Amino acid sequence: MAQHQSAKKRIRQTLKLRDANRYYKKSTRTAIRKLREMSEHADASKLLPKVISMVDRLVKRNAWHKNKGANLKSKLTRHVAALKG
């Protein structure tokens, strides 16, 4: 168990940050799932910028690796573009 005040504070901060990261990750995964299930191009193209923004936010906070974010954005963009046809 932590003895120093700074170590105790670090534990509190880490727990709080972990909960926030879990919330943002879960919200983003749900939005991605919803986007992949869409079959209308108009609806999907409206949701795509919001999902990309969520992914970028997770990458910026180092919750996800930048390559994971880039791969997701690429695949989702291709998915929405394919809905035109």
PDB file of N, CA, C and O in Angstrom:
ATOM      1  N   MET A   1       0.845  -1.184   0.000  1.00  0.00           N
ATOM      2  CA  MET A   1       0.000   0.000   0.000  1.00  0.00           C
ATOM      3  C   MET A   1       0.889   1.245   0.000  1.00  0.00           C
ATOM      4  O   MET A   1       1.962   1.273   0.602  1.00  0.00           O
ATOM      5  N   ALA A   2       0.408   2.254  -0.685  1.00  0.00           N
ATOM      6  CA  ALA A   2       1.175   3.494  -0.784  1.00  0.00           C
ATOM      7  C   ALA A   2       1.256   4.191   0.567  1.00  0.00           C
ATOM      8  O   ALA A   2       0.280   4.239   1.316  1.00  0.00           O
ATOM      9  N   GLN A   3       2.435   4.729   0.866  1.00  0.00           N
ATOM     10  CA  GLN A   3       2.647   5.418   2.129  1.00  0.00           C
ATOM     11  C   GLN A   3       2.709   6.933   1.953  1.00  0.00           C
ATOM     12  O   GLN A   3       2.196   7.685   2.781  1.00  0.00           O
ATOM     13  N   HIS A   4       3.342   7.370   0.868  1.00  0.00           N
ATOM     14  CA  HIS A   4       3.527   8.794   0.661  1.00  0.00           C
ATOM     15  C   HIS A   4       2.257   9.432   0.108  1.00  0.00           C
ATOM     16  O   HIS A   4       1.478   8.804  -0.610  1.00  0.00           O
ATOM     17  N   GLN A   5       2.079  10.682   0.462  1.00  0.00           N
ATOM     18  CA  GLN A   5       0.888  11.397   0.031  1.00  0.00           C
ATOM     19  C   GLN A   5       0.816  11.490  -1.494  1.00  0.00           C
ATOM     20  O   GLN A   5      -0.263  11.364  -2.072  1.00  0.00           O
ATOM     21  N   SER A   6       1.956  11.710  -2.147  1.00  0.00           N
ATOM     22  CA  SER A   6       1.967  11.835  -3.604  1.00  0.00           C
ATOM     23  C   SER A   6       1.591  10.504  -4.270  1.00  0.00           C
ATOM     24  O   SER A   6       0.933  10.489  -5.311  1.00  0.00           O
ATOM     25  N   ALA A   7       2.014   9.389  -3.660  1.00  0.00           N
ATOM     26  CA  ALA A   7       1.675   8.078  -4.214  1.00  0.00           C
ATOM     27  C   ALA A   7       0.178   7.809  -4.057  1.00  0.00           C
ATOM     28  O   ALA A   7      -0.449   7.235  -4.948  1.00  0.00           O
ATOM     29  N   LYS A   8      -0.388   8.218  -2.937  1.00  0.00           N
ATOM     30  CA  LYS A   8      -1.833   8.050  -2.718  1.00  0.00           C
ATOM     31  C   LYS A   8      -2.625   8.879  -3.721  1.00  0.00           C
ATOM     32  O   LYS A   8      -3.638   8.430  -4.258  1.00  0.00           O
ATOM     33  N   LYS A   9      -2.145  10.102  -3.965  1.00  0.00           N
ATOM     34  CA  LYS A   9      -2.813  10.969  -4.924  1.00  0.00           C
ATOM     35  C   LYS A   9      -2.728  10.376  -6.326  1.00  0.00           C
ATOM     36  O   LYS A   9      -3.702  10.404  -7.079  1.00  0.00           O
ATOM     37  N   ARG A  10      -1.569   9.843  -6.670  1.00  0.00           N
ATOM     38  CA  ARG A  10      -1.390   9.234  -7.988  1.00  0.00           C
ATOM     39  C   ARG A  10      -2.362   8.068  -8.166  1.00  0.00           C
ATOM     40  O   ARG A  10      -2.909   7.892  -9.255  1.00  0.00           O
ATOM     41  N   ILE A  11      -2.586   7.275  -7.129  1.00  0.00           N
ATOM     42  CA  ILE A  11      -3.535   6.160  -7.201  1.00  0.00           C
ATOM     43  C   ILE A  11      -4.942   6.690  -7.463  1.00  0.00           C
ATOM     44  O   ILE A  11      -5.666   6.153  -8.301  1.00  0.00           O
ATOM     45  N   ARG A  12      -5.329   7.753  -6.739  1.00  0.00           N
ATOM     46  CA  ARG A  12      -6.658   8.345  -6.943  1.00  0.00           C
ATOM     47  C   ARG A  12      -6.815   8.859  -8.369  1.00  0.00           C
ATOM     48  O   ARG A  12      -7.844   8.638  -9.007  1.00  0.00           O
ATOM     49  N   GLN A  13      -5.789   9.545  -8.862  1.00  0.00           N
ATOM     50  CA  GLN A  13      -5.858  10.099 -10.217  1.00  0.00           C
ATOM     51  C   GLN A  13      -5.950   8.988 -11.262  1.00  0.00           C
ATOM     52  O   GLN A  13      -6.705   9.091 -12.229  1.00  0.00           O
ATOM     53  N   THR A  14      -5.181   7.939 -11.054  1.00  0.00           N
ATOM     54  CA  THR A  14      -5.173   6.838 -12.017  1.00  0.00           C
ATOM     55  C   THR A  14      -6.529   6.163 -12.094  1.00  0.00           C
ATOM     56  O   THR A  14      -6.997   5.825 -13.181  1.00  0.00           O
ATOM     57  N   LEU A  15      -7.162   5.964 -10.947  1.00  0.00           N
ATOM     58  CA  LEU A  15      -8.485   5.339 -10.939  1.00  0.00           C
ATOM     59  C   LEU A  15      -9.508   6.210 -11.658  1.00  0.00           C
ATOM     60  O   LEU A  15     -10.342   5.713 -12.416  1.00  0.00           O
ATOM     61  N   LYS A  16      -9.435   7.493 -11.416  1.00  0.00           N
ATOM     62  CA  LYS A  16     -10.373   8.416 -12.056  1.00  0.00           C
ATOM     63  C   LYS A  16     -10.158   8.437 -13.568  1.00  0.00           C
ATOM     64  O   LYS A  16     -11.118   8.410 -14.338  1.00  0.00           O
ATOM     65  N   LEU A  17      -8.905   8.484 -13.985  1.00  0.00           N
ATOM     66  CA  LEU A  17      -8.587   8.510 -15.406  1.00  0.00           C
ATOM     67  C   LEU A  17      -8.973   7.199 -16.085  1.00  0.00           C
ATOM     68  O   LEU A  17      -9.442   7.196 -17.223  1.00  0.00           O
ATOM     69  N   ARG A  18      -8.774   6.092 -15.381  1.00  0.00           N
ATOM     70  CA  ARG A  18      -9.131   4.798 -15.949  1.00  0.00           C
ATOM     71  C   ARG A  18     -10.632   4.711 -16.210  1.00  0.00           C
ATOM     72  O   ARG A  18     -11.063   4.212 -17.249  1.00  0.00           O
ATOM     73  N   ASP A  19     -11.420   5.201 -15.259  1.00  0.00           N
ATOM     74  CA  ASP A  19     -12.870   5.185 -15.442  1.00  0.00           C
ATOM     75  C   ASP A  19     -13.273   6.057 -16.630  1.00  0.00           C
ATOM     76  O   ASP A  19     -14.138   5.672 -17.417  1.00  0.00           O
ATOM     77  N   ALA A  20     -12.656   7.217 -16.759  1.00  0.00           N
ATOM     78  CA  ALA A  20     -12.966   8.108 -17.881  1.00  0.00           C
ATOM     79  C   ALA A  20     -12.582   7.459 -19.204  1.00  0.00           C
ATOM     80  O   ALA A  20     -13.348   7.511 -20.166  1.00  0.00           O
ATOM     81  N   ASN A  21     -11.401   6.847 -19.259  1.00  0.00           N
ATOM     82  CA  ASN A  21     -10.961   6.187 -20.490  1.00  0.00           C
ATOM     83  C   ASN A  21     -11.888   5.045 -20.869  1.00  0.00           C
ATOM     84  O   ASN A  21     -12.202   4.860 -22.044  1.00  0.00           O
ATOM     85  N   ARG A  22     -12.328   4.275 -19.874  1.00  0.00           N
ATOM     86  CA  ARG A  22     -13.242   3.166 -20.155  1.00  0.00           C
ATOM     87  C   ARG A  22     -14.552   3.682 -20.727  1.00  0.00           C
ATOM     88  O   ARG A  22     -15.108   3.082 -21.647  1.00  0.00           O
ATOM     89  N   TYR A  23     -15.048   4.787 -20.193  1.00  0.00           N
ATOM     90  CA  TYR A  23     -16.294   5.372 -20.682  1.00  0.00           C
ATOM     91  C   TYR A  23     -16.143   5.828 -22.128  1.00  0.00           C
ATOM     92  O   TYR A  23     -16.985   5.517 -22.970  1.00  0.00           O
ATOM     93  N   TYR A  24     -15.065   6.568 -22.420  1.00  0.00           N
ATOM     94  CA  TYR A  24     -14.871   7.077 -23.774  1.00  0.00           C
ATOM     95  C   TYR A  24     -14.629   5.946 -24.773  1.00  0.00           C
ATOM     96  O   TYR A  24     -15.120   5.997 -25.901  1.00  0.00           O
ATOM     97  N   LYS A  25     -13.879   4.935 -24.363  1.00  0.00           N
ATOM     98  CA  LYS A  25     -13.628   3.803 -25.258  1.00  0.00           C
ATOM     99  C   LYS A  25     -14.913   3.065 -25.577  1.00  0.00           C
ATOM    100  O   LYS A  25     -15.166   2.723 -26.733  1.00  0.00           O
ATOM    101  N   LYS A  26     -15.721   2.818 -24.567  1.00  0.00           N
ATOM    102  CA  LYS A  26     -16.969   2.089 -24.765  1.00  0.00           C
ATOM    103  C   LYS A  26     -17.923   2.888 -25.638  1.00  0.00           C
ATOM    104  O   LYS A  26     -18.577   2.320 -26.512  1.00  0.00           O
ATOM    105  N   SER A  27     -18.015   4.194 -25.417  1.00  0.00           N
ATOM    106  CA  SER A  27     -18.882   5.048 -26.228  1.00  0.00           C
ATOM    107  C   SER A  27     -18.437   5.028 -27.687  1.00  0.00           C
ATOM    108  O   SER A  27     -19.267   4.977 -28.594  1.00  0.00           O
ATOM    109  N   THR A  28     -17.139   5.066 -27.906  1.00  0.00           N
ATOM    110  CA  THR A  28     -16.614   5.064 -29.271  1.00  0.00           C
ATOM    111  C   THR A  28     -16.863   3.726 -29.945  1.00  0.00           C
ATOM    112  O   THR A  28     -17.254   3.684 -31.112  1.00  0.00           O
ATOM    113  N   ARG A  29     -16.645   2.642 -29.233  1.00  0.00           N
ATOM    114  CA  ARG A  29     -16.900   1.320 -29.810  1.00  0.00           C
ATOM    115  C   ARG A  29     -18.373   1.166 -30.178  1.00  0.00           C
ATOM    116  O   ARG A  29     -18.693   0.579 -31.212  1.00  0.00           O
ATOM    117  N   THR A  30     -19.263   1.681 -29.352  1.00  0.00           N
ATOM    118  CA  THR A  30     -20.691   1.599 -29.640  1.00  0.00           C
ATOM    119  C   THR A  30     -21.027   2.418 -30.881  1.00  0.00           C
ATOM    120  O   THR A  30     -21.811   1.976 -31.720  1.00  0.00           O
ATOM    121  N   ALA A  31     -20.444   3.605 -31.005  1.00  0.00           N
ATOM    122  CA  ALA A  31     -20.693   4.446 -32.176  1.00  0.00           C
ATOM    123  C   ALA A  31     -20.159   3.782 -33.445  1.00  0.00           C
ATOM    124  O   ALA A  31     -20.796   3.850 -34.496  1.00  0.00           O
ATOM    125  N   ILE A  32     -19.005   3.149 -33.351  1.00  0.00           N
ATOM    126  CA  ILE A  32     -18.435   2.445 -34.506  1.00  0.00           C
ATOM    127  C   ILE A  32     -19.347   1.300 -34.922  1.00  0.00           C
ATOM    128  O   ILE A  32     -19.594   1.098 -36.111  1.00  0.00           O
ATOM    129  N   ARG A  33     -19.843   0.557 -33.955  1.00  0.00           N
ATOM    130  CA  ARG A  33     -20.744  -0.558 -34.245  1.00  0.00           C
ATOM    131  C   ARG A  33     -22.012  -0.048 -34.926  1.00  0.00           C
ATOM    132  O   ARG A  33     -22.492  -0.650 -35.886  1.00  0.00           O
ATOM    133  N   LYS A  34     -22.549   1.058 -34.428  1.00  0.00           N
ATOM    134  CA  LYS A  34     -23.755   1.630 -35.011  1.00  0.00           C
ATOM    135  C   LYS A  34     -23.500   2.068 -36.452  1.00  0.00           C
ATOM    136  O   LYS A  34     -24.344   1.862 -37.324  1.00  0.00           O
ATOM    137  N   LEU A  35     -22.327   2.677 -36.703  1.00  0.00           N
ATOM    138  CA  LEU A  35     -21.987   3.126 -38.052  1.00  0.00           C
ATOM    139  C   LEU A  35     -21.847   1.943 -39.004  1.00  0.00           C
ATOM    140  O   LEU A  35     -22.288   2.020 -40.150  1.00  0.00           O
ATOM    141  N   ARG A  36     -21.249   0.865 -38.551  1.00  0.00           N
ATOM    142  CA  ARG A  36     -21.058  -0.303 -39.417  1.00  0.00           C
ATOM    143  C   ARG A  36     -22.373  -0.999 -39.743  1.00  0.00           C
ATOM    144  O   ARG A  36     -22.481  -1.666 -40.773  1.00  0.00           O
ATOM    145  N   GLU A  37     -23.367  -0.853 -38.883  1.00  0.00           N
ATOM    146  CA  GLU A  37     -24.660  -1.500 -39.126  1.00  0.00           C
ATOM    147  C   GLU A  37     -25.552  -0.687 -40.056  1.00  0.00           C
ATOM    148  O   GLU A  37     -26.557  -1.202 -40.546  1.00  0.00           O
ATOM    149  N   MET A  38     -25.204   0.576 -40.308  1.00  0.00           N
ATOM    150  CA  MET A  38     -26.031   1.429 -41.156  1.00  0.00           C
ATOM    151  C   MET A  38     -25.970   0.977 -42.607  1.00  0.00           C
ATOM    152  O   MET A  38     -24.943   0.500 -43.090  1.00  0.00           O
ATOM    153  N   SER A  39     -27.108   1.143 -43.293  1.00  0.00           N
ATOM    154  CA  SER A  39     -27.151   0.779 -44.704  1.00  0.00           C
ATOM    155  C   SER A  39     -27.479   1.976 -45.592  1.00  0.00           C
ATOM    156  O   SER A  39     -27.389   1.877 -46.816  1.00  0.00           O
ATOM    157  N   GLU A  40     -27.858   3.101 -44.995  1.00  0.00           N
ATOM    158  CA  GLU A  40     -28.163   4.317 -45.753  1.00  0.00           C
ATOM    159  C   GLU A  40     -26.932   5.226 -45.794  1.00  0.00           C
ATOM    160  O   GLU A  40     -26.339   5.530 -44.759  1.00  0.00           O
ATOM    161  N   HIS A  41     -26.559   5.651 -46.993  1.00  0.00           N
ATOM    162  CA  HIS A  41     -25.366   6.490 -47.143  1.00  0.00           C
ATOM    163  C   HIS A  41     -25.539   7.841 -46.451  1.00  0.00           C
ATOM    164  O   HIS A  41     -24.603   8.338 -45.824  1.00  0.00           O
ATOM    165  N   ALA A  42     -26.707   8.427 -46.559  1.00  0.00           N
ATOM    166  CA  ALA A  42     -26.933   9.760 -45.990  1.00  0.00           C
ATOM    167  C   ALA A  42     -26.769   9.742 -44.473  1.00  0.00           C
ATOM    168  O   ALA A  42     -26.114  10.615 -43.904  1.00  0.00           O
ATOM    169  N   ASP A  43     -27.364   8.748 -43.823  1.00  0.00           N
ATOM    170  CA  ASP A  43     -27.255   8.654 -42.369  1.00  0.00           C
ATOM    171  C   ASP A  43     -25.817   8.373 -41.933  1.00  0.00           C
ATOM    172  O   ASP A  43     -25.314   8.960 -40.975  1.00  0.00           O
ATOM    173  N   ALA A  44     -25.171   7.463 -42.659  1.00  0.00           N
ATOM    174  CA  ALA A  44     -23.806   7.085 -42.298  1.00  0.00           C
ATOM    175  C   ALA A  44     -22.846   8.258 -42.487  1.00  0.00           C
ATOM    176  O   ALA A  44     -21.937   8.449 -41.678  1.00  0.00           O
ATOM    177  N   SER A  45     -23.037   9.040 -43.538  1.00  0.00           N
ATOM    178  CA  SER A  45     -22.132  10.163 -43.775  1.00  0.00           C
ATOM    179  C   SER A  45     -22.334  11.271 -42.747  1.00  0.00           C
ATOM    180  O   SER A  45     -21.421  12.063 -42.516  1.00  0.00           O
ATOM    181  N   LYS A  46     -23.502  11.342 -42.131  1.00  0.00           N
ATOM    182  CA  LYS A  46     -23.718  12.301 -41.043  1.00  0.00           C
ATOM    183  C   LYS A  46     -23.004  11.856 -39.767  1.00  0.00           C
ATOM    184  O   LYS A  46     -22.460  12.680 -39.033  1.00  0.00           O
ATOM    185  N   LEU A  47     -23.011  10.560 -39.514  1.00  0.00           N
ATOM    186  CA  LEU A  47     -22.418  10.032 -38.285  1.00  0.00           C
ATOM    187  C   LEU A  47     -20.898   9.907 -38.377  1.00  0.00           C
ATOM    188  O   LEU A  47     -20.209   9.971 -37.359  1.00  0.00           O
ATOM    189  N   LEU A  48     -20.374   9.731 -39.581  1.00  0.00           N
ATOM    190  CA  LEU A  48     -18.939   9.495 -39.758  1.00  0.00           C
ATOM    191  C   LEU A  48     -18.047  10.572 -39.130  1.00  0.00           C
ATOM    192  O   LEU A  48     -17.099  10.210 -38.433  1.00  0.00           O
ATOM    193  N   PRO A  49     -18.291  11.867 -39.332  1.00  0.00           N
ATOM    194  CA  PRO A  49     -17.405  12.863 -38.709  1.00  0.00           C
ATOM    195  C   PRO A  49     -17.417  12.809 -37.184  1.00  0.00           C
ATOM    196  O   PRO A  49     -16.395  13.072 -36.551  1.00  0.00           O
ATOM    197  N   LYS A  50     -18.546  12.476 -36.594  1.00  0.00           N
ATOM    198  CA  LYS A  50     -18.618  12.375 -35.136  1.00  0.00           C
ATOM    199  C   LYS A  50     -17.793  11.204 -34.631  1.00  0.00           C
ATOM    200  O   LYS A  50     -17.103  11.304 -33.617  1.00  0.00           O
ATOM    201  N   VAL A  51     -17.873  10.088 -35.359  1.00  0.00           N
ATOM    202  CA  VAL A  51     -17.108   8.903 -34.955  1.00  0.00           C
ATOM    203  C   VAL A  51     -15.619   9.158 -35.127  1.00  0.00           C
ATOM    204  O   VAL A  51     -14.823   8.781 -34.267  1.00  0.00           O
ATOM    205  N   ILE A  52     -15.238   9.787 -36.220  1.00  0.00           N
ATOM    206  CA  ILE A  52     -13.826  10.102 -36.458  1.00  0.00           C
ATOM    207  C   ILE A  52     -13.301  11.023 -35.359  1.00  0.00           C
ATOM    208  O   ILE A  52     -12.170  10.870 -34.899  1.00  0.00           O
ATOM    209  N   SER A  53     -14.122  11.971 -34.948  1.00  0.00           N
ATOM    210  CA  SER A  53     -13.728  12.870 -33.871  1.00  0.00           C
ATOM    211  C   SER A  53     -13.509  12.108 -32.571  1.00  0.00           C
ATOM    212  O   SER A  53     -12.559  12.386 -31.839  1.00  0.00           O
ATOM    213  N   MET A  54     -14.387  11.149 -32.281  1.00  0.00           N
ATOM    214  CA  MET A  54     -14.239  10.348 -31.065  1.00  0.00           C
ATOM    215  C   MET A  54     -12.950   9.536 -31.105  1.00  0.00           C
ATOM    216  O   MET A  54     -12.238   9.438 -30.106  1.00  0.00           O
ATOM    217  N   VAL A  55     -12.656   8.956 -32.267  1.00  0.00           N
ATOM    218  CA  VAL A  55     -11.432   8.162 -32.419  1.00  0.00           C
ATOM    219  C   VAL A  55     -10.207   9.057 -32.238  1.00  0.00           C
ATOM    220  O   VAL A  55      -9.259   8.689 -31.544  1.00  0.00           O
ATOM    221  N   ASP A  56     -10.233  10.232 -32.864  1.00  0.00           N
ATOM    222  CA  ASP A  56      -9.105  11.163 -32.737  1.00  0.00           C
ATOM    223  C   ASP A  56      -8.878  11.575 -31.290  1.00  0.00           C
ATOM    224  O   ASP A  56      -7.738  11.727 -30.854  1.00  0.00           O
ATOM    225  N   ARG A  57      -9.960  11.754 -30.552  1.00  0.00           N
ATOM    226  CA  ARG A  57      -9.837  12.153 -29.154  1.00  0.00           C
ATOM    227  C   ARG A  57      -9.151  11.051 -28.338  1.00  0.00           C
ATOM    228  O   ARG A  57      -8.317  11.340 -27.480  1.00  0.00           O
ATOM    229  N   LEU A  58      -9.501   9.793 -28.605  1.00  0.00           N
ATOM    230  CA  LEU A  58      -8.874   8.687 -27.890  1.00  0.00           C
ATOM    231  C   LEU A  58      -7.394   8.564 -28.248  1.00  0.00           C
ATOM    232  O   LEU A  58      -6.568   8.258 -27.388  1.00  0.00           O
ATOM    233  N   VAL A  59      -7.064   8.800 -29.509  1.00  0.00           N
ATOM    234  CA  VAL A  59      -5.665   8.732 -29.928  1.00  0.00           C
ATOM    235  C   VAL A  59      -4.874   9.856 -29.278  1.00  0.00           C
ATOM    236  O   VAL A  59      -3.748   9.652 -28.824  1.00  0.00           O
ATOM    237  N   LYS A  60      -5.473  11.052 -29.235  1.00  0.00           N
ATOM    238  CA  LYS A  60      -4.780  12.192 -28.648  1.00  0.00           C
ATOM    239  C   LYS A  60      -4.497  11.969 -27.164  1.00  0.00           C
ATOM    240  O   LYS A  60      -3.472  12.418 -26.652  1.00  0.00           O
ATOM    241  N   ARG A  61      -5.400  11.279 -26.479  1.00  0.00           N
ATOM    242  CA  ARG A  61      -5.239  11.017 -25.051  1.00  0.00           C
ATOM    243  C   ARG A  61      -4.392   9.770 -24.781  1.00  0.00           C
ATOM    244  O   ARG A  61      -4.219   9.375 -23.628  1.00  0.00           O
ATOM    245  N   ASN A  62      -3.868   9.154 -25.837  1.00  0.00           N
ATOM    246  CA  ASN A  62      -3.053   7.930 -25.747  1.00  0.00           C
ATOM    247  C   ASN A  62      -3.830   6.757 -25.172  1.00  0.00           C
ATOM    248  O   ASN A  62      -3.234   5.853 -24.588  1.00  0.00           O
ATOM    249  N   ALA A  63      -5.142   6.755 -25.325  1.00  0.00           N
ATOM    250  CA  ALA A  63      -5.933   5.601 -24.926  1.00  0.00           C
ATOM    251  C   ALA A  63      -5.859   4.540 -26.016  1.00  0.00           C
ATOM    252  O   ALA A  63      -5.934   3.346 -25.729  1.00  0.00           O
ATOM    253  N   TRP A  64      -5.712   4.972 -27.268  1.00  0.00           N
ATOM    254  CA  TRP A  64      -5.511   4.077 -28.400  1.00  0.00           C
ATOM    255  C   TRP A  64      -4.243   4.498 -29.126  1.00  0.00           C
ATOM    256  O   TRP A  64      -3.853   5.665 -29.093  1.00  0.00           O
ATOM    257  N   HIS A  65      -3.605   3.534 -29.781  1.00  0.00           N
ATOM    258  CA  HIS A  65      -2.413   3.819 -30.579  1.00  0.00           C
ATOM    259  C   HIS A  65      -2.821   4.582 -31.835  1.00  0.00           C
ATOM    260  O   HIS A  65      -3.931   4.405 -32.338  1.00  0.00           O
ATOM    261  N   LYS A  66      -1.930   5.425 -32.341  1.00  0.00           N
ATOM    262  CA  LYS A  66      -2.269   6.253 -33.498  1.00  0.00           C
ATOM    263  C   LYS A  66      -2.535   5.401 -34.741  1.00  0.00           C
ATOM    264  O   LYS A  66      -3.355   5.776 -35.579  1.00  0.00           O
ATOM    265  N   ASN A  67      -1.856   4.271 -34.869  1.00  0.00           N
ATOM    266  CA  ASN A  67      -2.100   3.407 -36.026  1.00  0.00           C
ATOM    267  C   ASN A  67      -3.473   2.749 -35.948  1.00  0.00           C
ATOM    268  O   ASN A  67      -4.133   2.565 -36.971  1.00  0.00           O
ATOM    269  N   LYS A  68      -3.902   2.397 -34.755  1.00  0.00           N
ATOM    270  CA  LYS A  68      -5.239   1.833 -34.588  1.00  0.00           C
ATOM    271  C   LYS A  68      -6.280   2.854 -35.010  1.00  0.00           C
ATOM    272  O   LYS A  68      -7.246   2.518 -35.695  1.00  0.00           O
ATOM    273  N   GLY A  69      -6.083   4.106 -34.597  1.00  0.00           N
ATOM    274  CA  GLY A  69      -7.006   5.163 -34.981  1.00  0.00           C
ATOM    275  C   GLY A  69      -7.033   5.370 -36.483  1.00  0.00           C
ATOM    276  O   GLY A  69      -8.101   5.521 -37.077  1.00  0.00           O
ATOM    277  N   ALA A  70      -5.864   5.377 -37.095  1.00  0.00           N
ATOM    278  CA  ALA A  70      -5.779   5.582 -38.544  1.00  0.00           C
ATOM    279  C   ALA A  70      -6.444   4.432 -39.296  1.00  0.00           C
ATOM    280  O   ALA A  70      -7.155   4.655 -40.277  1.00  0.00           O
ATOM    281  N   ASN A  71      -6.213   3.209 -38.837  1.00  0.00           N
ATOM    282  CA  ASN A  71      -6.830   2.051 -39.492  1.00  0.00           C
ATOM    283  C   ASN A  71      -8.344   2.095 -39.368  1.00  0.00           C
ATOM    284  O   ASN A  71      -9.055   1.830 -40.338  1.00  0.00           O
ATOM    285  N   LEU A  72      -8.841   2.425 -38.190  1.00  0.00           N
ATOM    286  CA  LEU A  72     -10.292   2.506 -37.989  1.00  0.00           C
ATOM    287  C   LEU A  72     -10.908   3.580 -38.883  1.00  0.00           C
ATOM    288  O   LEU A  72     -11.923   3.338 -39.535  1.00  0.00           O
ATOM    289  N   LYS A  73     -10.301   4.754 -38.913  1.00  0.00           N
ATOM    290  CA  LYS A  73     -10.845   5.847 -39.715  1.00  0.00           C
ATOM    291  C   LYS A  73     -10.860   5.471 -41.192  1.00  0.00           C
ATOM    292  O   LYS A  73     -11.817   5.775 -41.905  1.00  0.00           O
ATOM    293  N   SER A  74      -9.807   4.813 -41.648  1.00  0.00           N
ATOM    294  CA  SER A  74      -9.732   4.403 -43.041  1.00  0.00           C
ATOM    295  C   SER A  74     -10.824   3.392 -43.384  1.00  0.00           C
ATOM    296  O   SER A  74     -11.509   3.529 -44.397  1.00  0.00           O
ATOM    297  N   LYS A  75     -10.978   2.387 -42.541  1.00  0.00           N
ATOM    298  CA  LYS A  75     -11.977   1.350 -42.808  1.00  0.00           C
ATOM    299  C   LYS A  75     -13.394   1.907 -42.750  1.00  0.00           C
ATOM    300  O   LYS A  75     -14.239   1.545 -43.568  1.00  0.00           O
ATOM    301  N   LEU A  76     -13.654   2.780 -41.796  1.00  0.00           N
ATOM    302  CA  LEU A  76     -14.993   3.352 -41.679  1.00  0.00           C
ATOM    303  C   LEU A  76     -15.310   4.269 -42.861  1.00  0.00           C
ATOM    304  O   LEU A  76     -16.438   4.287 -43.351  1.00  0.00           O
ATOM    305  N   THR A  77     -14.315   5.024 -43.314  1.00  0.00           N
ATOM    306  CA  THR A  77     -14.525   5.900 -44.461  1.00  0.00           C
ATOM    307  C   THR A  77     -14.805   5.078 -45.711  1.00  0.00           C
ATOM    308  O   THR A  77     -15.680   5.424 -46.504  1.00  0.00           O
ATOM    309  N   ARG A  78     -14.062   3.990 -45.887  1.00  0.00           N
ATOM    310  CA  ARG A  78     -14.300   3.114 -47.042  1.00  0.00           C
ATOM    311  C   ARG A  78     -15.679   2.472 -46.966  1.00  0.00           C
ATOM    312  O   ARG A  78     -16.351   2.304 -47.983  1.00  0.00           O
ATOM    313  N   HIS A  79     -16.096   2.113 -45.754  1.00  0.00           N
ATOM    314  CA  HIS A  79     -17.421   1.515 -45.571  1.00  0.00           C
ATOM    315  C   HIS A  79     -18.518   2.492 -45.991  1.00  0.00           C
ATOM    316  O   HIS A  79     -19.449   2.116 -46.703  1.00  0.00           O
ATOM    317  N   VAL A  80     -18.408   3.748 -45.550  1.00  0.00           N
ATOM    318  CA  VAL A  80     -19.415   4.747 -45.888  1.00  0.00           C
ATOM    319  C   VAL A  80     -19.397   5.039 -47.385  1.00  0.00           C
ATOM    320  O   VAL A  80     -20.454   5.218 -47.990  1.00  0.00           O
ATOM    321  N   ALA A  81     -18.217   5.090 -47.986  1.00  0.00           N
ATOM    322  CA  ALA A  81     -18.120   5.344 -49.427  1.00  0.00           C
ATOM    323  C   ALA A  81     -18.738   4.207 -50.229  1.00  0.00           C
ATOM    324  O   ALA A  81     -19.306   4.437 -51.296  1.00  0.00           O
ATOM    325  N   ALA A  82     -18.632   2.994 -49.726  1.00  0.00           N
ATOM    326  CA  ALA A  82     -19.181   1.834 -50.441  1.00  0.00           C
ATOM    327  C   ALA A  82     -20.694   1.799 -50.369  1.00  0.00           C
ATOM    328  O   ALA A  82     -21.330   1.109 -51.166  1.00  0.00           O
ATOM    329  N   LEU A  83     -21.277   2.514 -49.447  1.00  0.00           N
ATOM    330  CA  LEU A  83     -22.745   2.518 -49.321  1.00  0.00           C
ATOM    331  C   LEU A  83     -23.416   3.268 -50.456  1.00  0.00           C
ATOM    332  O   LEU A  83     -24.615   3.101 -50.677  1.00  0.00           O
ATOM    333  N   LYS A  84     -22.668   4.091 -51.182  1.00  0.00           N
ATOM    334  CA  LYS A  84     -23.258   4.842 -52.299  1.00  0.00           C
ATOM    335  C   LYS A  84     -23.828   3.905 -53.341  1.00  0.00           C
ATOM    336  O   LYS A  84     -24.926   4.121 -53.854  1.00  0.00           O
ATOM    337  N   GLY A  85     -23.071   2.853 -53.654  1.00  0.00           N
ATOM    338  CA  GLY A  85     -23.420   1.964 -54.739  1.00  0.00           C
ATOM    339  C   GLY A  85     -24.554   1.055 -54.479  1.00  0.00           C
ATOM    340  O   GLY A  85     -24.922   0.263 -55.346  1.00  0.00           O
TER     341      GLY A  85
END
